[in-house]
Amino acid sequence: MSILSTLPGFLAYLFGALACLSLFIMVYIHLTPFSEIKLIRSGNHSAATALVGALLGYALPLSSAIVHSVTLRDMVIWALVGLITQYLAHLCTRLIIPTIKQDIDNNNQAIGTVSAGISVVLGLINAACMVY
């Protein structure tokens, strides 16, 4: 058995995961109340921190889904669960910090860091729960 015999599976999961990550980014930036890309382009560190936290919070369960899935379809289903969980994390953050839109718009780095932290923590919990 050649080491390259697993290359097709690797490529399928890699491109599947990249497609899921792309979908997450598109959905997330359209569902949040602030324009992350516009803010980041203008140098807003708070928006960048919050977005990177959300990406990490999503990548954690996505990687767990890759490791624990039996099929590519299984991985995609769990990736969608991760997407929903990350959006729920954002909604929870908005409940805890009702002024998050203004705070991120005003480049409040503390709020961006808290938002990122909540996303990563819930992503870790989500990833761990996918084992069962």
N, C-alpha and C positions, 0 to 999 in steps of 0.2 A: 504494500500500500504506500503510495507516494504521499509526501506531505502536501502536495498540491491537490490531492483528491478532495480536500475539504474546501478548496478555494470557491467553488460555486455557492456553497452554503454561507461562507463568510461574506461573499459579495451580496448575496440575497439579504442577509441580515443587516449588513452595513448600509445598503441603499434603502432598505425598509426603514431602518432607524433614522437615516438622514431625511427621508420623506416625512416620517412622523415628527421629527424635530422642526422641519420647515412648516408643517401644518400647525404645530404648537405656536411657533413664533407668529404666524399670520393670525391665528385665532386670538392669541393673548394680546397682541398690540391693538387689535380691533375692539376687544372687549374692555380694556382698561379705560378709565376716564381721561387719561392724558395721552399726548402724542409722543411716545417714547423716542421714536426715530428723529422727529423734529427737534425735540429737546436735547437729545444726545448730540446731534449735529451742531447745535448751538453751544455745546460745551457744558451741558447740565450733568454734573457728576451724580447727582441724586437719582436721576432717571436711569443713568447707566448702571448704577449699583443695583437698583431695584430690578432692572431687566436681567442683568447677569445672575442675580439671585434666583429669579424665576426660571431661567434657563438651567441653572444647576439643580434647582428643585425638581425640574422635569427630567433632566438627564439621569438623576439617581434612580428613579423608578423605571425609566426606560432601560437603563443598563441592567437592572434586576430582571425586567421582563425578557431581555435578550438571554440572560443566563438561565432563567428558569422555564422558558417556553419550550414546548415540545415541537411546535410548528411556527412558521412565520405568521400565520393567521392568528395564532395564540398570542404572539408578541404584539401584533397590531392592536388586538383587543385590549391587552393590558396597557399598552401605550395610550390608548384612548382613556382608560381609567386614570392614568397618570395625568393626562391633560385636564380632565374634569377636576381631579383633586387639586391641581395647581390653581385652577381658576377659583375653586372654593377657598383656597388659601388666600388668594387676592381679595375675595369678598369678605373673609374674616378680618383681614387687615383693614379693609375699608370700614368695617364696623368698629374696630378698635380705635382707628384713627380716621374719624369722619372728614378731617380736613386734608386727607392725603393728596387730593388733586392739587390744591393750592400749595401744599408743602413741597410736592415734587416740582411743580411749576416754578416755585421760588428757590429751587435748588437746596432744599433743607437736607443736608447729607445724613443727618441723624435718622430722618424718616426713611430715606432710601435704604439705609443700612438695616433698620428694623424690618422693613418690607422684605429685603433680601433674606434676612435671617429667618423670618417666618416661612418663607418659601422653601429654604433649604431644610429647615427642621421638619416641615411636613413632607417634603420629598424623601428625607431619610426614613421617616416612619412609614410612608407609603411603600418605599422600596422593601423595607423589612417585612411588611405585611404580605407582600406578593409571594413569599416563600410558602405560605400556608394555603 
